[in-house]
């Protein structure tokens, strides 16, 4: 009996050590030395693929790769290129090994209109020197805590440039570089099945604490970033403001959110702004954690790393972001105008999220496809409780070469069951493109500041 008890204790210690090893994520100096040599400074494979269809990363495109107009809209560095080929419902079988299940489902749902124009692959992305340095430091020091639901010793961006498991890949998406601070004026559409739609207009601010003008490095904070979103139209919603304090460790200190209702002139806590709570003015077509493709605490899912694969993802979408376009050019029945999109072959990390026993979420499973060069989610497939593919998310990536910031031109979330979708992030007809480097103070992101922000 003593022997059995001793063996059980030894086994328990061994299992605990394995769990600790999976949570403690920092890599060795020899592993970290791969960053900038065999790996890019952010953890992607520097080499191209064997077929030559994915090129070697050589530092991205230049910061003056194309023109930038007075409103900040970017010219297209690849304007002269034509599609290599176009995938349609008629030839999709030929390419399905390079497509996600969600993309294949879109061809079945919309066989006459959905298409994927495939262009030459460009590994266009680079990032500023401080982000490069932070990636090296994070690789050596950043750890997961609270069972993987928080971070410690994290700085700036890209928590785990050399990830060891699926959850670390997801944390890379959550903590990826987004310019430090940004103001943006964007629109959201939720078209009916016949293509008719109305727009919701947002003024967004997104700021990491170290970009605040009153930032104090001597006072460590659990805040990952501040987010403030004001609805400016239509009139029935205008003046409503959402404020979010996103935390690094959301189990120790959950996300804090407040809503200012312009009609009531009241500020209230908003615990529903998380997980599968309804998205702002989204007509039930997205959850709170669908924003930015995925956001928030990862504690309700088990995360499995399936490895890397090569797929066609939407990339370098300068034409889709053009101020020459009208929103009516983009929004069509069933899906956005795919003729305006650009897809390229890239390597992605494939991660599967499965809802934990006893946890609740409308999505029982999600399959993530994360671009290796930017750590942005490129596509996510969402499954319902019956195991059926329900919603397909596609991010149409854009690289702000003048600021060295990867982001999205547009996020689309397609509901295969209802035939409707949501498109968020369009700014083609707005007064300016993204304003990176905007100046703010911590006082701008307090509940007391919401009432003033919501004045119509």
DAGIUR-V710528 format. One record per helix or strand. SS is the DSSP state (H for helix, E for strand). FROM is the first residue (numbers start at 1). TO is the last residue. If there is no record, write none. Layout:
{{SS FROM TO} {SS FROM TO}}
//
This chain:
{{H 2 23} {H 29 32} {E 35 35} {E 39 39} {E 45 45} {E 68 68} {E 74 74} {E 85 87} {H 92 94} {H 96 98} {H 101 109} {E 116 118} {H 129 141} {E 143 145} {H 146 148} {E 150 152} {H 166 175} {E 181 189} {E 199 207} {H 209 211} {E 223 233} {E 241 247} {E 256 261} {E 266 269} {E 278 278} {E 287 287} {H 288 290} {E 301 314} {H 327 330} {E 331 331} {E 336 336} {H 338 340} {E 343 355} {E 365 371} {E 377 383} {E 389 400} {E 405 415} {E 421 426} {E 435 436} {H 442 445} {H 447 453}}
//
